[in-house]
Amino acid sequence: MTNSSTNNLTVTIPAQKLTVSHTPDVVVVGGGATGIAAAIAAARNGASTLLIEQRGYLGGMGTAALVPAFCPYTDGEKPVIRGIGLDLLEKMKHAAGEDFLNRYEQLLDWVPIDVETLKRVYDAEVLASGAQVLFHTVADQVLLDGDRISGLVISNKSGRSVVQAKLYIDASGDADLAALAGVPFQVGGENGELQPGTMCYVVTGADKNRFSQFLADIGQHPQLEELVTLAQQNGELPEGRKRISGMAWISNSVVGFNFGHVFNIDGTKAEDLTRAAIEGRQLIDTQIRFLKKYVPGFEHIFLVHSGDQIGIRETRRIQGDYTLVVDDFLSMRTFEDDIARNSYFIDIHLANAGSTMTIKHLPKGKSHGVPYRCMLPQGKSNLIVAGRSVSSDRPVQGSLRVMPNCFAMGEAAGVAASMASVKDIGFREVSIPELQRKLIEQGAYLGDNPGLAYADQEVPVGSVHYEEEN
Ligand SMILES: Cc1cc2nc3c(=O)[nH]c(=O)nc-3n(C[C@H](O)[C@H](O)[C@H](O)COP(=O)(O)OP(=O)(O)OC[C@H]3O[C@@H](n4cnc5c(N)ncnc54)[C@H](O)[C@@H]3O)c2cc1C
């Protein structure tokens, strides 16, 4: 491809008079796990709520990028992600049909995603909450009035218009609103390293019984490390991760894959996303050949669908009132203003084909708190950022980023927005004890013996556990 960019040329666009198209109490930008929970929570708690999504369906990475399974909801002993997120998981299981329900009814960790069912469940649940949804709409400019956002410019087939809300929830996954509003942020590691992207996909025509028999016969781990290594040695798979990390059986013949990496992709750059889409599809072709040739049970597979976009694990992390750091994770710290618990391991994928994964688990049954302040961007009063771009260091982002956590953070942001809307205040004035009480009443889990503001208790700091794999 030729590079036709002309970075030094600029054009001044004439000032535009735009219609104010919507005046909700709360606007949520981004209809992924975070935005779905935020919109449902805000609307259920009485705020008029508008959810804006650039695609024609909800689900973000879990549907658009075909991420094939939900990460664990439990800490190995009990669910730590409850509330709206858990309810949506259960609704998907029940809506996906008898076969799916029979397979996964008892499971809360690594439940495969039936994408088309999940899209319909999300539609139904968001609409039932009373939130309004606007698809095919991009939020591309914020209007500022001191420390407040006074309007959000949206673009869609109807043209450009302005949403004037009291409260703004950035659930874009990339902290787009925060960046547009001038909130400071970091991207990736100190040397600009970023987790790779993965183009996920779904195949049909697999034979689960034959595959299971093969695993039993040779005693191999389902991630097929030996076969992947052999194919890499034979030049039939590229170098990089030595195993298939995500293989999700949706039925006995339909399988979702989260396999392999595309490196050096900044998900906030259109050129990188374009290259990743093309490279990702080429990689899938290579992988399908590998699966057919090397893996019993996959000889007759047929590629049904690849992601509408490459899956992006990491972009911006905002600078918030508190930055959650790896020591908080390892010491399983509880904060007075916790709005969720996290027990998912630190899961940082290799930044290039020659490096390794960073994995650190907490002990079974353990978790740490996620403080409300991580979601409050410095310098802005009526903006909250939830999801994978909250204020954290890079290792913690590698853990917080998964969908169950995004549901929990989104739910808290939505409840806080509804409370701020009623009192006409900013996010920092929201009463933390009242927010925590509401979250717990509505099914969220904030710990068994929390030292939370609402409980007014001392906070015990847990012991440190540090485990390095790979
Ligand atoms: C390859 C890969 C594998 C993963 N594996 C797992 C896994 O197995 N299990 C798990 O639970 N998690 C997994 N994750 C993590 C998880 O999928 C994401 O981190 C999570 O979905 C983030 O949720 P979110 O709602 O914050 O953002 P997203 O899912 O990215 O959703 C953001 C939404 O906002 C929309 N949007 C963005 N900007 C704008 C804008 N300006 N205007 C309008 N709309 C906008 C997007 O279209 C999108 O729908 C994986 C991620 C990747 C990439």
The ligand as an ORCA input file, in Angstrom:
! r2SCAN-3c Opt
* xyz 0 1
  C      -8.540    -10.384     21.392
  C      -9.169    -10.108     22.712
  C      -9.489    -11.161     23.527
  C     -10.126    -10.909     24.732
  N     -10.529    -11.981     25.478
  C     -11.416    -11.768     26.468
  C     -12.098    -12.850     27.038
  O     -11.861    -14.009     26.706
  N     -13.050    -12.574     27.959
  C     -13.308    -11.299     28.389
  O     -14.175    -11.122     29.238
  N     -12.636    -10.257     27.886
  C     -11.734    -10.453     26.907
  N     -11.104     -9.407     26.320
  C     -11.272     -8.033     26.860
  C     -12.602     -7.411     26.554
  O     -13.196     -7.951     25.409
  C     -12.542     -5.890     26.371
  O     -11.534     -5.293     27.118
  C     -13.885     -5.335     26.793
  O     -14.832     -5.779     25.840
  C     -13.883     -3.836     26.899
  O     -15.213     -3.414     27.050
  P     -15.612     -1.919     26.833
  O     -17.089     -1.854     26.825
  O     -14.889     -1.058     27.802
  O     -15.020     -1.554     25.393
  P     -15.377     -2.176     23.978
  O     -15.792     -3.585     24.067
  O     -14.225     -1.835     23.100
  O     -16.636     -1.322     23.540
  C     -16.537      0.034     23.195
  C     -17.712      0.375     22.285
  O     -17.688      1.765     22.024
  C     -17.905      2.004     20.650
  N     -17.218      3.273     20.369
  C     -15.913      3.538     20.552
  N     -15.646      4.823     20.261
  C     -16.821      5.374     19.885
  C     -17.182      6.677     19.473
  N     -16.291      7.676     19.420
  N     -18.477      6.909     19.130
  C     -19.404      5.894     19.194
  N     -19.102      4.646     19.583
  C     -17.828      4.387     19.940
  C     -17.295      0.801     19.968
  O     -17.875      0.579     18.696
  C     -17.627     -0.320     20.940
  O     -18.862     -0.935     20.667
  C     -10.416     -9.592     25.132
  C     -10.076     -8.530     24.313
  C      -9.459     -8.782     23.113
  C      -9.169     -7.639     22.224
*
